Amino acid sequence: MSHSSQAALRGRALPSLALAGVLLFGGVQPAAAAVIHTLPEGVAQAFPTGNPYASSPRTFGDGVTYNVTTPAGVQTSSQFGATGAYSFAGSGSWSGTPYAAFGLQSAIMSFSFADPVSAALAEFNWSRNAVDPTPITFRAYNSAGKLLESLSFAANDPSHVSGFYGFQRASNDIGRIEVEGYWVGARNLSTLTSAVSAVPEPATWAMMIIGFGGAGVAIRRRRSSPHPLLA
């Protein structure tokens, strides 16, 4: 193979490696999270009791931070760790098991995880008052604040009743779950952290790609070189 042909081959190989890097590091978007209603292997994150009112974020369990804000992002008060009777218009009442709840307002209740998890699930209840138009929306985000998945429906939708709602991913990248709505409560939160497999660092992947490309060029060179004649 001539020097010009070899140079052309190398010129074609380098863009291919660059394209592989783009696909590996920048071109692949994270897959959506699955909506779940059970989490058999989940670890309970029990709400603390004895201080039923919260007007600022509260951290509990395995680094879980609870918070409630208005849809505009303004801090608002809620009940957190209460055990007394709490009624949800048109959807029964809770008591006994510690719960978090906000009433008579539209707000966003969130649970953020210091260490991202692969799944999070909680029992939710809300007002099913037909005159209230606010939908119920569940969302899952990664630690960078990127939306992974959402589920939204009318508060009085008969196909979506109060109960367990959550999200699950193949890897530990759920940094926060939240519920937005009017007159909402949550209890029985659980999370799941998946075993982390040995995944090469990005720099290691890059070196592997370059190495494979270089090996391919070397093999093609040897195949194209004339064989010496035997005496």
Secondary structure per residue as TSV (DSSP state, phi and psi in degrees):
chain	resnum	aa	ss	phi	psi
A	1	M	-	360.0	134.5
A	2	S	-	-70.8	162.1
A	3	H	H	-61.8	-36.9
A	4	S	H	-66.3	-36.9
A	5	S	H	-67.8	-40.4
A	6	Q	H	-64.5	-39.6
A	7	A	H	-64.9	-39.1
A	8	A	H	-64.9	-39.0
A	9	L	H	-63.3	-42.8
A	10	R	H	-65.7	-36.4
A	11	G	H	-63.6	-35.0
A	12	R	H	-75.0	-32.6
A	13	A	H	-69.0	-39.9
A	14	L	H	-64.1	-46.0
A	15	P	H	-60.2	-33.6
A	16	S	H	-63.8	-41.3
A	17	L	H	-65.8	-39.3
A	18	A	H	-63.0	-41.5
A	19	L	H	-63.2	-40.8
A	20	A	H	-61.5	-39.5
A	21	G	H	-64.9	-39.9
A	22	V	H	-63.1	-44.2
A	23	L	H	-64.7	-36.8
A	24	L	H	-74.2	-44.1
A	25	F	H	-101.9	-27.3
A	26	G	T	-126.6	-18.0
A	27	G	S	-92.8	-12.7
A	28	V	-	-101.2	119.8
A	29	Q	-	-89.2	147.5
A	30	P	-	-63.3	141.7
A	31	A	-	-71.5	158.2
A	32	A	-	-69.0	157.4
A	33	A	-	-86.2	150.0
A	34	A	E	-87.6	136.3
A	35	V	E	-76.6	129.7
A	36	I	E	-125.3	158.9
A	37	H	S	-126.5	-2.9
A	38	T	-	-141.4	154.6
A	39	L	-	-149.8	77.1
A	40	P	T	-55.7	-34.6
A	41	E	T	-97.4	11.0
A	42	G	-	-66.9	152.4
A	43	V	E	-101.2	124.6
A	44	A	E	-65.1	135.5
A	45	Q	-	-116.0	84.9
A	46	A	-	-69.2	133.2
A	47	F	-	-70.0	137.5
A	48	P	-	-70.7	151.9
A	49	T	-	-114.0	169.6
A	50	G	S	99.2	-11.6
A	51	N	-	-138.2	79.9
A	52	P	-	-72.3	-9.8
A	53	Y	E	-113.9	137.0
A	54	A	E	-132.3	130.6
A	55	S	S	-123.2	13.4
A	56	S	S	-154.1	165.7
A	57	P	-	-58.4	144.4
A	58	R	E	-126.7	132.3
A	59	T	E	-105.0	136.2
A	60	F	E	-152.0	177.5
A	61	G	T	54.5	-140.9
A	62	D	T	-88.7	60.9
A	63	G	T	74.1	33.2
A	64	V	E	-93.4	131.0
A	65	T	E	-111.9	122.4
A	66	Y	E	-96.9	140.9
A	67	N	E	-156.5	152.9
A	68	V	E	-134.6	128.4
A	69	T	E	-133.0	164.4
A	70	T	-	-72.8	165.9
A	71	P	T	-57.4	-22.9
A	72	A	T	-84.7	-1.1
A	73	G	S	91.1	11.6
A	74	V	-	-88.2	131.8
A	75	Q	B	-58.8	137.2
A	76	T	-	-137.6	163.6
A	77	S	-	-89.4	157.9
A	78	S	E	-157.9	171.2
A	79	Q	E	-93.1	133.7
A	80	F	E	-140.4	114.4
A	81	G	E	89.8	11.4
A	82	A	E	-73.5	153.0
A	83	T	-	-128.6	-7.7
A	84	G	S	-74.1	171.8
A	85	A	-	-62.9	132.1
A	86	Y	E	-135.5	122.5
A	87	S	E	-99.7	138.4
A	88	F	-	-112.3	117.2
A	89	A	T	-53.5	118.3
A	90	G	T	78.2	5.9
A	91	S	S	-142.1	35.2
A	92	G	-	73.7	-161.0
A	93	S	E	-144.1	161.2
A	94	W	E	-118.6	151.8
A	95	S	-	-166.1	162.7
A	96	G	S	88.5	-78.2
A	97	T	S	-67.4	129.2
A	98	P	-	-55.6	137.8
A	99	Y	E	-139.0	167.8
A	100	A	E	-120.0	142.1
A	101	A	E	-160.8	148.0
A	102	F	E	-130.2	143.5
A	103	G	E	-130.6	161.4
A	104	L	E	53.9	34.3
A	105	Q	E	-163.9	160.0
A	106	S	E	-92.6	130.8
A	107	A	E	-155.9	174.2
A	108	I	E	-121.7	119.7
A	109	M	E	-100.7	127.2
A	110	S	E	-128.0	152.3
A	111	F	E	-128.5	112.3
A	112	S	E	-104.9	146.5
A	113	F	E	-115.5	122.6
A	114	A	E	-57.8	-40.2
A	115	D	E	-113.0	116.6
A	116	P	E	-52.7	147.8
A	117	V	E	-119.0	166.1
A	118	S	S	-91.7	-17.3
A	119	A	E	-156.1	148.9
A	120	A	E	-146.3	137.8
A	121	L	E	-144.8	142.2
A	122	A	E	-148.5	161.0
A	123	E	E	-90.5	129.7
A	124	F	E	-123.9	150.3
A	125	N	E	-140.6	156.3
A	126	W	E	-158.3	163.2
A	127	S	-	-68.4	131.9
A	128	R	-	-105.7	25.0
A	129	N	-	-59.4	117.6
A	130	A	T	-64.6	-21.0
A	131	V	T	-82.6	-9.6
A	132	D	-	-91.7	119.7
A	133	P	-	-84.4	-7.7
A	134	T	-	-65.3	125.8
A	135	P	E	-78.2	165.3
A	136	I	E	-98.6	127.0
A	137	T	E	-130.8	122.8
A	138	F	E	-101.3	140.9
A	139	R	E	-139.7	150.7
A	140	A	E	-126.7	136.0
A	141	Y	E	-126.2	156.4
A	142	N	-	-87.1	-178.7
A	143	S	T	-67.2	-22.2
A	144	A	T	-86.2	0.3
A	145	G	-	87.7	10.5
A	146	K	-	-80.5	129.8
A	147	L	E	-68.0	125.0
A	148	L	E	-96.1	-38.4
A	149	E	E	-166.3	156.1
A	150	S	E	-146.9	157.9
A	151	L	E	-140.1	124.0
A	152	S	E	-134.4	141.3
A	153	F	E	-158.6	162.9
A	154	A	E	-66.0	142.8
A	155	A	T	-59.2	-28.7
A	156	N	T	-105.6	21.1
A	157	D	-	-66.0	119.4
A	158	P	T	-67.8	-17.7
A	159	S	T	-84.5	-8.8
A	160	H	S	-127.3	103.1
A	161	V	-	-106.5	168.8
A	162	S	S	-61.1	146.9
A	163	G	E	158.7	-154.5
A	164	F	E	-89.5	130.6
A	165	Y	E	-138.2	142.9
A	166	G	E	-171.5	-171.3
A	167	F	E	-137.6	152.1
A	168	Q	E	-140.5	142.5
A	169	R	-	-126.8	168.2
A	170	A	S	-77.6	-21.0
A	171	S	S	-132.1	171.4
A	172	N	S	-82.8	77.5
A	173	D	-	-133.8	20.0
A	174	I	E	-90.0	111.8
A	175	G	E	-96.5	-19.2
A	176	R	E	-162.3	142.1
A	177	I	E	-122.3	152.6
A	178	E	E	-150.5	161.3
A	179	V	E	-132.0	131.6
A	180	E	E	-115.7	135.3
A	181	G	E	175.1	-163.7
A	182	Y	E	-119.1	121.2
A	183	W	E	63.1	73.1
A	184	V	E	-122.3	146.6
A	185	G	E	-133.3	156.9
A	186	A	E	-142.8	147.1
A	187	R	E	-158.5	173.3
A	188	N	E	54.0	52.3
A	189	L	E	-76.7	137.2
A	190	S	E	-140.4	154.1
A	191	T	E	-134.1	164.0
A	192	L	E	-138.1	130.5
A	193	T	-	-112.9	118.3
A	194	S	-	-78.6	153.6
A	195	A	-	-64.0	135.2
A	196	V	-	-91.1	121.4
A	197	S	-	-82.9	161.1
A	198	A	-	-74.3	105.9
A	199	V	-	-112.8	128.6
A	200	P	-	-59.2	145.8
A	201	E	-	-66.4	158.6
A	202	P	H	-54.3	-40.3
A	203	A	H	-63.6	-36.9
A	204	T	H	-67.0	-42.1
A	205	W	H	-58.7	-43.9
A	206	A	H	-60.9	-44.5
A	207	M	H	-64.3	-37.6
A	208	M	H	-64.0	-43.0
A	209	I	H	-62.1	-46.0
A	210	I	H	-63.0	-40.6
A	211	G	H	-63.4	-43.6
A	212	F	H	-62.4	-39.8
A	213	G	H	-65.3	-43.0
A	214	G	H	-63.9	-39.2
A	215	A	H	-63.7	-38.5
A	216	G	H	-64.6	-41.6
A	217	V	H	-63.9	-41.7
A	218	A	H	-63.1	-41.2
A	219	I	H	-63.6	-43.1
A	220	R	H	-64.7	-34.5
A	221	R	H	-62.8	-46.3
A	222	R	H	-63.7	-39.1
A	223	R	H	-67.0	-28.8
A	224	S	H	-88.7	-14.9
A	225	S	S	-74.7	139.0
A	226	P	-	-67.6	142.2
A	227	H	-	-83.7	136.3
A	228	P	-	-65.9	143.1
A	229	L	-	-76.1	139.5
A	230	L	-	-81.0	143.5
A	231	A	-	-71.7	360.0
